[in-house]
Amino acid sequence: MGAMAARDQERDAHLISNGFNVIRFWNSDVDQNLNGVLEAIERLLREPPPRPATPADPPHKSLRPGARKRGPGGEGK
């Protein structure tokens, strides 16, 4: 990986860790298909953002074989 690509990855990781979404377009797409680039950005802006995991979220664990899943009232399901 080149120095430029490594810097891009570091910058993307920093932005993402601070809550930003990163999208990339080739310079030639911006130069030759600006409307398509803008439409792609608009489409992404209309999508609801994914809900980030919080410490209160329960971890995803699979049930042990033979274990019964319990519903909200504690009853087996």
N, C-alpha and C positions, 0 to 999 in steps of 0.2 A: 504494500500500500504506500502511495506517495505521501509526501509531507502535507500536501494540500488536502488530500482525503482524510488524513489523520486529524488535521485541524478542523475540518468540517464535522467529523464525528464527535470531537470534543465539544465543539460549539453546539451541535444538536443535542448532545447529552445534557449540557448545561441548561439549554432552553427548556428541554422536556422536563428536567428535574424542577424547574421553576414554573411548571404548569402550562407551558406553551406547546402548541402543535407545530410541527415542522413539515412543510411540504416543499418539494423541489421540482423545478422545471428546467429543462435545457434552455440555454440562451437562445438557441435557434427556434425553439417553440415560442418564446416570448417575441422574438423578432418576426417570425413568419406566421404565427397563429395566435395573436394576442387575444382575440375573442374566445378561442377555445380555452386558453389559460384562465381567462377571467370567468368563464362559465364553470370550469373545474373548481375554482376558488369559491364561487358562489354556491355551488352544490355542496361543498364541504362545510361552508358556513351555515347552511340550512339544516345539516344533520345535528341532532342533539349530541353534545359531548358525552363520552363515556363517563360513568360515575366512578371516581377513583376509589380504591379500596381504603377503608379506614381501620384503625386498630379495633373498633367495635365489631367489625365484620367477623363472623365465625370462620375459622379455617375450614377448608374443604377436606373432609375426611371420608373415606369410604367405610361403610359398615362392615364389621367383621362378619364372616360367614355365620349364618344362623341368627344374627342379631335382628331384632325387630325395630323398625322405624317408629318413633313415637310422634303423634300429632300434637297440636298446640295444647290440648287438655291432658296430655300425658298418656292418652290411650294408644294402644298399638294399632298400626295400620298395615 
